[in-house]
Amino acid sequence: MKTNILSLAFCFLSVVAIAQKKEIRDAGKAVDKGSYAEAKTLLNQAEPLLSEANDNYKEDYYLYKGKAYLGTGENTSVEDLITAAEAFKKAKEMGNDFAAEGLASVTNSLVQGAINDQNNQAFNKAADKLYAGYQLNSEDTLYLYYAASNEVSAGNYAKALKYYEELKDLGYTGIETQYVAINKTTGEEEVMNKTQRDLMVKTGEYIKPEDRITEARTGEIAKNIALIYIEQGQDDKAIAAMKAAKAANPNDISLLQSEADMYYRLGDKAKYKELMEEIIEKDPNNPTLYYNLGVTSFEIGEIDTAISYYKKALEIDPEMAEARLNIAAAILSREAAIVEEMNTLGMSSADTKKYDELSEKRSQIYKDALPYLEKVIENDPSNIEALRTAMNIYYQIGEDAKADALQEKINQSQE
């Protein structure tokens, strides 16, 4: 009787195994048809006795599971993509030749999905997908870097800080070699992997190949860590984090810039200016540095110094319209003190004389600012800020015809 019971049990297991194999085969057929939900159901039914299946069926099971959870790759959830990746990994471990392609498809889906999310300003979703991509391949730290950036954009500073700290601990610099070439059809430069770039150049479809080393992101990461601490009200930690970053990377100018930015955010404009002057000594032909120093000098009330920095920026880059606008703004800022003094004067002959003198000074301020505004308008006739400021000055100094002409330009630009 016991023998008969065992025989019946073995018979039952054989029937179950046959059914299980059929479910795995049917799941494969469902995947081929694009019926991914059906495939998931069949695979879930086959899973309980998977340990009883031979390696060939297990390999098929994991491959089909990967394909079913990957689906089309479009709008597939992060959870399903991770499930797909885990299944493809198991299939690959068992020697499946198609699993590596499946893993690559999962990564591509995560990255493309993240790009779409970024374009739609869904930064939370983009960060989740990029971090998942990093988890699938921990060597690809670029995904972790972009995940951190998206967390910052989403306002999730705690998660961003965690990712940035991890990047710092990994020694991530962001320095990489980009393989670029120009598409002959579009005339645009494109970045590819080296094999693809070299192949496209050989076909003649791309020209001017170039290997380009990207700049380090060390300074940016240190700055973002510091800014997050500032956002959290932990100024001491921000300063300590920047100090540690500089000690580890003493020759990184970008870190000095980041430190200056940090003090600017902390409201220490004097320290910011000191650091910026130190940076200029290392990079004396950078117009943006002089421009930024001009902005800070103006904010701390050093108008003449600000103007001198803006002029230096223009010497290096004569096309920098922002510097010209800011010179005009700095010159015009002197008007306020004159108007305030004029308003305190009475009706005596002495006061009237003083009023006329101040009025002349005010007119001279307008005339000093005008050439900078006129040059901006000459180079960029659509610059509304320059047009409006120049128009108001013309009215103030009695050149109504010029003011009316600018008013007409402003009206036309708004139609």
NUMI-692439 format. One record per residue (C-alpha): residue in one letter; y, x, z. Coordinates in steps of 0.02 Angstrom, whole numbers, plus 50000, padded with zeros to 5 digits. Layout:
<atoms>
AYXZ;...
</atoms>
This chain:
<atoms>
M500005000050000;K501215014450042;T500835022549875;N501255006449785;I502905005149880;L503375023049832;S502905019749653;L503995004449649;A505435014549725;F505255028249596;C505195015049461;F506775007049528;L507685023849530;S507155027049351;V507855010149298;V509495013949389;A509595031249308;I509335023649136;A510695010749171;Q511845024449233;K511595034849076;K511955019548971;E513585016549066;I514115034649036;R513705033148850;D514615016548839;A516105024048929;G516175037348794;K516155024048659;A517545014548750;V518595030348757;D518345033048571;K518975015348540;G520475017948653;S519815005148778;Y520265015848929;A520215002049060;E518444997449005;A517935015749012;K518605017349190;T517585002149244;L515975009049168;L516265026149245;N516575018549417;Q514915009349401;A514015025449354;E514805036249489;P513745031149644;L512155039149575;L512985053349480;S512075065949589;E510435059749515;A510985063249336;N510615079649246;D511995092049206;N512215086049027;Y512615068349084;K513735074849224;E514695085249098;D514915069948987;Y515425059349136;Y516835071149186;L517425073349007;Y517495054548979;K518325051949147;G519665064549102;K519975055948935;A519975038449012;Y521255042849146;L522315052849024;G522365038048905;T523665040048770;G524705051248884;E526205039848862;N526775030949020;T525205036849110;S525525037749298;V525585054449387;E524095049049493;D523035045449339;L523545061749257;I523025071449412;T521355062149415;A521135066549231;A521515084849264;E520265085849406;A518925078149295;F519305090049151;K519215104749271;K517465099649326;A516925097449146;K517625114649105;E516695122349252;M515095115049179;G515445123649013;N516185109348912;D517095115948758;F518355101548748;A518925101348929;A520235115048907;E521055104848770;G521045089948888;L521905099949025;A523235105548901;S523515087348852;V523765082649035;T525075096349056;N525955091248896;S526005073148953;L526745078149121;V528085089149042;Q528555076848905;G528595062849033;A529735073349143;I530905076648997;N531005058048960;D531335054349144;Q532725067349150;N533535059748996;N533475042949084;Q534145050849245;A532535046149335;F532555062749426;N531315057549562;K529985053849432;A530365069749334;A530185080249492;D528505072349536;K527815075849362;L528425093749357;Y527745097349531;A526075089949476;G526115101649327;Y526385116149445;Q524935110549555;L523785110449403;N524265128249363;S525035137449510;E525415152349398;D526675142049301;T528085143349427;L529355137349298;Y528755119549332;L529095122049518;Y530845128349478;Y531255113049372;A530465101549500;A531665108649630;S533155106249513;N532695088049485;E532515085149671;V534295091649692;S534895079749555;A533995065549644;G534815070049810;N533135074149890;Y533765089949973;A532325092150095;K531025092549956;A532145103449847;L532345115749991;K530455116350015;Y530185120349831;Y531575133449826;E530895141849982;E529175142249900;L529925150249744;K530795163149852;D529185167149945;L528265169049779;G529565181649722;Y530055170749574;T531475178149472;G531485166849320;I531555182049206;E530495179049052;T530375183948870;Q530885170448747;Y530255171548569;V531565164148455;A531835162148268;I532975151948156;N532285136948062;K532805139447879;T532865120747848;T533965115747995;G534835132348027;E534495130048212;E533735142648331;E532085137548410;V531065144648554;M529175146048531;N527715155948600;K527495172948520;T525975168548414;Q526785152948343;R528445161748311;D527625176348220;L526585164548115;M528075153848066;V529055169348016;K527605175047906;T527615158347816;G529445160947775;E529965144647858;Y530845154047998;I531955169447992;K532805181948108;P531475183248244;E532085189848410;D531325193448579;R532585188748713;I532495192448900;T533205178149003;E534375180849149;A533715180849327;R533795164549424;T533755173349593;G535595170349625;E535515152149575;I534045148949691;A534905157749837;K536495147949802;N535555131349798;I534655135249960;A536335139250041;L537175123749969;I535765112650034;Y535995120050208;I537865116750193;E537495098850139;Q536415097150295;G537795104150405;Q536845120250440;D538185132950390;D537415147250491;K535765145350400;A536685145050233;I537545161650272;A535915169350337;A534955163850182;M536245171550067;K536275187650168;A534385189150156;A534415185949969;K535725199449942;A534735211850046;A533195208649938;N534195209649775;P535645221749806;N536055224149621;D536085205749572;I537895201349527;S537415182949514;L537045183249701;L538805189549737;Q539465175049633;S538335163149729;E538975170049894;A540765167249836;D540325149349785;M539545146549956;Y541145151850047;Y542155140949930;R541075126149981;L541295130950164;G543175130150139;D543445148750166;K544555151650013;A545125168750074;K543325175150083;Y542985167449914;K544445176649838;E543915193049919;L542165191649846;M542795186449675;E543915201849668;E542385212349710;I541435204049567;I542865207549446;E542725226049487;K540925225349428;D541275214049278;P543105216849227;N542985208749055;N542375191649109;P543765178649078;T542895165249181;L543015176149337;Y544895177849318;Y545035159249283;N544075154849441;L545155166649542;G546675158049471;V546015141249531;T545705147849706;S547375156949717;F548265140949668;E547315130949799;I547855142849938;G549665142049880;E549795158749789;I550585151849630;D551195168249555;T549495176349585;A548625161349507;I549695162549350;S549345181249335;Y547465178049343;Y547585164249213;K548575175849099;K547255189349121;A545915176849071;L546925172848914;E547085191248870;I545195192148864;D544905174948789;P546455168448697;E545545152148658;M545335146948841;A546325130748839;E545965127249023;A546905143149073;R548445137748974;L548405120349050;N548265127649224;I549715139649195;A550775124649146;A550165115149300;A550545129949413;I552305131549343;L552615112849359;S551985113049540;R553615121749587;E554555105849543;A554025096749702;A555005108249819;I556545106849709;V556475087749704;E556225087349893;E557795097949918;M558785087449794;N558345071749893;T559115079150052;L560825081949974;G562325070950006;M563845066549901;S565015080949949;S565685092549816;A564615106649886;D563065095649882;T563475089849707;K563625107749649;K561965112049733;Y561175096849653;D561715102549480;E561025120049513;L559355112849568;S559335101149419;E559535116149305;K558115125149394;R557035109649370;S557435109249183;Q556995127649170;I555305124349250;Y554965111349115;K555485123548979;D554395137449052;A552855126049053;L553105118948877;P552515134048772;Y550815133848855;L550615115148825;E551205116748646;K549935130448612;V548535119648681;I549085105248568;E549195116948419;N547395122548446;D546755105348500;P547865090848440;S546725078348529;N546955085548703;I547615070148793;E548065079348953;A549175091748860;L549925077948751;R550425067048898;T551145081349001;A552145088148855;M552765070648812;N553415067848988;I554295084648987;Y555135080848820;Y555795064648892;Q556425073749046;I557395086848946;G558105074248824;E557045078248670;D556585060148640;A556075062248458;K554715074848504;A554175063848649;D554035048648536;A552985058548411;L551765063348548;Q551715045448611;E551195040248436;K549785052948435;I549175046648603;N549215028548542;Q548235033048385;S546905042148487;Q546635026648594;E546445014348450;
</atoms>
